[in-house]
Amino acid sequence: MSEFALIDRFFASLGARREDVVLGVGDDAALLVVPPAHELVAAVDTIVAGRHFPEDASGADVGWRSLAVNLSDLAAMGARPAWATLALTLPALDEDWLEDFAHGFGALATANGVSLVGGDTTRGPLTVSVQVLGHAPAGRALRRSGARVGDLVYVTGWPGDAAAGLAVLQGRLVAAGANRAVLTERFRRPEPRVAFGQRLVGIASACIDVSDGLAQDLGRLAAASAVAAVIRARELPLSRALHAAAGEARAREFALAGGDDYELLFTVPPAARTALAGLLAGGAPACHCIGEIVAGRGVRVVDERGDHPAPAGFDHFR
């Protein structure tokens, strides 16, 4: 199968059908229409076999994950995703794997209204680069830089589960039955909080997605806002599966520094807390208050041992 036959078979019509795609897959570049009074929002991530996912991960899981990590970035901006491009590097042509990859990618793309509009394929170590493009009303996108002293810090979902799921797959953590299934699924198929991110616009003062560890990503938000943050360890939401597999102390370590959650970490000023309560009452993902914004720099954790610096998260080059 040639490169162009590969593209035509697996990717030419992948994802949602959108009227704002003037020209998609098959030309030198895509032609797209951004709605009036909106700003273009762009994010790109690369995932590499053996670094971001196990070498033996299924094609469907890799396809899903490659798009999910980008959708999570748009969710953190409160943006509506619309289009994606895909650069796929393959060690060899495996039609069954490609069909699975396209199925996983396409399922998440369709669910979020995303159309694949271009990309590239080449040969080499298995690497997937996805760019997602979307839009937000002009001047309304969420940023990392809006947190202020007195704001409360919230996180969606169950941080730590995905990192524990990877540890289970790698044999560094033992979990069985339903607990194993829950943890590994949260690593294999992260659920980007796209709709919830859009609903946070006008409520959250700052937002970031949790990719490299809750404490480290909160540090990035705090630095961008020129403030400090305090995490109350007792308030960290630990899932039953994580607690059962890891115990309290290790579960907190996974939650604080594990990464791969792709949950939303955001701050809410006092004046917007009633609005947030209304949003959560109207149906939303699990959401927990875990701390507050204070004056100073950095992130600290308060637990039974006292007040101490937060642990570092993931860094490719540390």
C-alpha positions as CSV (number, residue, x, y, z in Angstrom):
1,M,0.0,0.0,0.0
2,S,1.4,3.4,-0.9
3,E,1.4,6.4,1.4
4,F,-1.4,8.1,-0.5
5,A,-3.5,4.9,-0.5
6,L,-3.0,4.7,3.2
7,I,-4.2,8.2,3.7
8,D,-7.2,7.7,1.5
9,R,-8.2,4.5,3.1
10,F,-7.8,5.4,6.8
11,F,-7.8,9.1,7.2
12,A,-9.5,11.0,4.3
13,S,-12.9,11.3,6.0
14,L,-12.0,10.7,9.7
15,G,-13.9,12.5,12.4
16,A,-16.9,14.8,12.2
17,R,-18.3,16.4,9.0
18,R,-18.1,20.2,9.4
19,E,-19.5,22.9,7.1
20,D,-16.6,25.2,8.2
21,V,-14.1,22.9,6.4
22,V,-13.7,24.5,2.9
23,L,-10.9,22.1,2.0
24,G,-9.6,19.2,4.1
25,V,-7.5,16.1,3.6
26,G,-5.9,15.7,0.1
27,D,-4.5,19.1,-0.7
28,D,-1.3,21.0,0.3
29,A,-3.1,22.6,3.2
30,A,-6.6,22.9,4.7
31,L,-8.9,25.9,4.3
32,L,-11.0,26.5,7.4
33,V,-13.5,29.2,8.5
34,V,-13.2,30.7,11.9
35,P,-16.6,32.1,13.2
36,P,-16.9,35.9,13.4
37,A,-15.9,37.5,16.7
38,H,-13.9,34.4,17.7
39,E,-10.2,33.8,18.2
40,L,-8.4,30.7,16.9
41,V,-7.1,28.4,19.6
42,A,-4.3,26.0,18.6
43,A,-2.5,23.2,20.5
44,V,-0.1,20.4,19.5
45,D,1.3,17.4,21.3
46,T,3.5,14.5,20.3
47,I,3.4,11.1,21.9
48,V,6.1,8.5,21.4
49,A,6.0,4.7,21.9
50,G,7.8,3.7,25.1
51,R,7.7,7.2,26.4
52,H,4.1,8.2,26.5
53,F,2.4,4.8,26.1
54,P,3.6,1.2,26.3
55,E,5.1,-0.3,23.2
56,D,2.4,-2.9,23.1
57,A,-0.5,-0.5,23.4
58,S,-3.4,-1.2,21.0
59,G,-3.7,1.0,18.0
60,A,-7.2,2.1,19.2
61,D,-5.8,3.3,22.5
62,V,-2.9,5.2,20.8
63,G,-5.3,6.9,18.4
64,W,-7.7,7.9,21.2
65,R,-4.8,9.1,23.5
66,S,-3.1,11.1,20.7
67,L,-6.2,13.2,20.3
68,A,-7.3,13.3,23.9
69,V,-4.1,15.0,25.2
70,N,-4.7,17.8,22.7
71,L,-8.4,18.2,23.4
72,S,-7.5,18.5,27.1
73,D,-5.4,21.6,26.3
74,L,-8.4,23.2,24.5
75,A,-10.6,22.3,27.4
76,A,-8.3,24.2,29.7
77,M,-8.8,27.3,27.5
78,G,-12.5,27.0,27.5
79,A,-12.4,26.6,23.7
80,R,-14.6,24.6,21.3
81,P,-12.5,22.1,19.2
82,A,-13.2,22.0,15.5
83,W,-10.3,20.6,13.4
84,A,-7.2,18.4,13.8
85,T,-4.1,17.6,11.8
86,L,-2.2,14.3,12.2
87,A,1.5,13.5,11.6
88,L,2.0,9.8,12.0
89,T,5.4,8.1,11.9
90,L,5.2,4.3,11.6
91,P,7.9,1.6,11.9
92,A,6.1,-0.5,9.3
93,L,2.8,-0.7,7.5
94,D,0.4,-2.7,9.6
95,E,-3.1,-2.4,8.2
96,D,-4.8,-4.0,11.2
97,W,-3.0,-1.6,13.6
98,L,-3.9,1.4,11.4
99,E,-7.5,0.4,11.3
100,D,-7.6,0.2,15.1
101,F,-5.8,3.5,15.3
102,A,-8.3,5.2,13.0
103,H,-11.1,3.7,15.0
104,G,-9.9,5.1,18.3
105,F,-9.0,8.5,16.9
106,G,-12.2,8.8,15.0
107,A,-14.4,7.8,17.9
108,L,-13.1,10.6,20.1
109,A,-13.0,13.1,17.2
110,T,-16.6,12.4,16.2
111,A,-17.8,12.7,19.9
112,N,-16.2,16.1,20.1
113,G,-17.2,17.5,16.7
114,V,-13.6,17.4,15.4
115,S,-12.8,16.9,11.7
116,L,-9.4,15.6,10.5
117,V,-8.3,18.1,7.9
118,G,-4.7,17.2,7.0
119,G,-1.4,15.8,8.1
120,D,1.5,13.6,7.1
121,T,2.7,10.0,7.2
122,T,6.3,8.8,7.3
123,R,8.4,5.8,8.3
124,G,10.4,5.6,11.6
125,P,9.9,4.9,15.3
126,L,6.2,5.0,16.3
127,T,5.4,8.7,16.9
128,V,2.1,10.5,16.7
129,S,1.9,14.3,16.6
130,V,-1.6,15.9,16.6
131,Q,-2.5,19.5,16.3
132,V,-6.0,20.5,17.4
133,L,-7.6,23.8,16.3
134,G,-10.6,25.4,17.8
135,H,-12.1,28.7,18.7
136,A,-13.3,30.8,21.6
137,P,-15.2,34.1,21.8
138,A,-12.8,37.0,21.4
139,G,-11.3,37.9,24.8
140,R,-13.0,35.1,26.7
141,A,-10.6,32.2,26.6
142,L,-9.4,30.8,29.9
143,R,-5.8,31.3,30.8
144,R,-3.3,30.3,33.4
145,S,-2.6,33.9,34.5
146,G,-5.9,35.0,36.2
147,A,-5.6,33.5,39.7
148,R,-5.7,36.0,42.6
149,V,-5.1,35.7,46.3
150,G,-8.2,34.3,48.0
151,D,-9.3,32.2,45.1
152,L,-10.1,28.5,45.8
153,V,-8.4,25.7,43.8
154,Y,-10.5,22.9,42.3
155,V,-9.7,19.8,40.3
156,T,-12.1,17.6,38.2
157,G,-12.1,13.8,38.4
158,W,-9.8,11.5,40.3
159,P,-6.1,12.6,40.0
160,G,-3.6,9.8,40.3
161,D,-5.7,7.1,38.8
162,A,-4.0,7.3,35.3
163,A,-0.5,7.2,36.8
164,A,-1.4,4.3,38.9
165,G,-2.9,2.6,35.9
166,L,0.4,2.9,34.1
167,A,2.2,1.6,37.2
168,V,-0.2,-1.5,37.1
169,L,0.6,-2.1,33.4
170,Q,4.3,-1.8,34.1
171,G,4.2,-4.1,37.1
172,R,5.1,-1.4,39.6
173,L,1.7,-1.6,41.4
174,V,-0.6,-4.5,42.0
175,A,-4.3,-4.2,41.4
176,A,-6.8,-6.9,40.6
177,G,-10.3,-7.2,39.3
178,A,-12.5,-4.1,39.1
179,N,-9.7,-1.9,40.6
180,R,-7.3,-2.9,37.9
181,A,-9.8,-2.3,35.2
182,V,-10.7,1.2,36.5
183,L,-7.1,2.3,36.9
184,T,-5.8,1.0,33.6
185,E,-8.8,2.3,31.7
186,R,-8.1,5.8,33.0
187,F,-4.6,5.6,31.7
188,R,-5.6,4.0,28.4
189,R,-8.6,6.3,27.6
190,P,-8.4,9.7,29.3
191,E,-11.6,11.7,29.0
192,P,-10.8,15.4,28.1
193,R,-13.2,17.8,29.9
194,V,-14.1,19.7,26.8
195,A,-17.7,20.6,27.5
196,F,-17.0,21.4,31.2
197,G,-14.1,23.7,30.2
198,Q,-16.4,25.8,28.0
199,R,-18.9,26.0,30.9
200,L,-16.2,27.4,33.2
201,V,-15.7,30.5,31.1
202,G,-16.9,33.4,33.2
203,I,-16.6,31.4,36.4
204,A,-13.0,30.2,36.6
205,S,-10.3,32.9,37.0
206,A,-7.5,30.6,35.7
207,C,-7.3,27.1,34.4
208,I,-4.7,24.4,33.3
209,D,-5.0,20.8,32.4
210,V,-3.2,18.2,34.5
211,S,-0.7,16.4,32.3
212,D,2.6,16.3,34.3
213,G,1.3,16.1,37.8
214,L,-1.3,18.1,39.8
215,A,1.3,19.9,42.0
216,Q,3.6,20.7,39.2
217,D,0.9,22.0,36.9
218,L,-0.6,24.0,39.7
219,G,2.9,25.5,40.1
220,R,2.7,26.6,36.5
221,L,-0.6,28.2,37.0
222,A,0.6,30.0,40.1
223,A,3.7,31.2,38.4
224,A,1.8,32.6,35.5
225,S,-0.5,34.4,37.9
226,A,2.4,35.6,40.1
227,V,0.9,34.0,43.2
228,A,1.4,30.9,45.4
229,A,-0.9,28.0,46.1
230,V,-1.6,25.7,49.1
231,I,-2.9,22.1,48.6
232,R,-4.7,20.5,51.5
233,A,-3.7,16.8,51.2
234,R,-6.7,15.6,53.1
235,E,-9.0,17.2,50.5
236,L,-7.3,15.4,47.5
237,P,-10.0,13.2,45.8
238,L,-8.7,9.6,45.9
239,S,-10.8,7.1,44.0
240,R,-11.7,3.8,45.7
241,A,-9.7,1.9,43.2
242,L,-6.6,4.0,43.8
243,H,-6.9,3.8,47.6
244,A,-7.4,0.1,47.5
245,A,-4.4,-0.6,45.2
246,A,-2.0,1.9,46.7
247,G,-3.0,2.8,50.2
248,E,-3.4,6.4,51.5
249,A,0.2,7.6,51.5
250,R,1.1,6.2,48.0
251,A,-2.3,7.2,46.6
252,R,-1.5,10.8,47.6
253,E,1.8,10.6,45.8
254,F,0.1,9.4,42.6
255,A,-2.4,12.2,42.9
256,L,0.1,15.0,43.5
257,A,2.9,14.0,41.1
258,G,1.7,11.1,38.9
259,G,0.6,13.0,35.8
260,D,-1.4,11.7,32.7
261,D,-4.7,12.7,34.3
262,Y,-5.9,15.2,31.7
263,E,-8.3,16.7,34.3
264,L,-8.9,20.4,34.7
265,L,-7.3,22.3,37.5
266,F,-8.8,25.7,38.0
267,T,-9.3,28.6,40.4
268,V,-12.5,30.3,41.4
269,P,-12.8,33.8,43.0
270,P,-15.2,34.3,46.0
271,A,-17.7,36.2,43.9
272,A,-18.1,33.2,41.5
273,R,-18.5,30.4,44.0
274,T,-22.3,30.5,43.8
275,A,-22.2,30.3,40.0
276,L,-19.8,27.3,40.3
277,A,-22.2,25.6,42.7
278,G,-25.0,26.0,40.3
279,L,-22.9,24.6,37.4
280,L,-22.0,21.5,39.5
281,A,-25.6,21.0,40.6
282,G,-26.7,21.1,36.9
283,G,-24.6,18.0,36.0
284,A,-20.8,18.0,35.7
285,P,-17.9,15.7,36.2
286,A,-16.8,15.0,39.8
287,C,-15.1,18.2,41.1
288,H,-13.3,18.9,44.4
289,C,-11.9,21.9,46.2
290,I,-8.3,21.0,47.2
291,G,-6.8,24.3,48.3
292,E,-6.4,28.0,47.9
293,I,-4.4,30.8,46.3
294,V,-2.2,32.8,48.7
295,A,0.5,35.5,48.4
296,G,4.0,34.4,47.5
297,R,5.6,32.0,45.1
298,G,5.4,28.2,44.6
299,V,3.1,25.4,45.8
300,R,3.0,23.9,49.2
301,V,1.2,20.9,50.6
302,V,-0.4,20.8,54.1
303,D,-0.8,17.4,55.6
304,E,-0.3,15.5,58.9
305,R,3.5,16.2,58.8
306,G,2.9,20.0,58.5
307,D,3.6,22.4,55.6
308,H,6.2,21.4,53.0
309,P,7.0,22.0,49.3
310,A,5.0,20.1,46.8
311,P,6.6,17.2,45.0
312,A,7.9,17.6,41.4
313,G,6.0,16.0,38.5
314,F,7.1,14.7,35.2
315,D,9.8,16.4,33.1
316,H,11.2,14.9,29.9
317,F,14.7,16.4,30.5
318,R,15.0,16.4,34.3
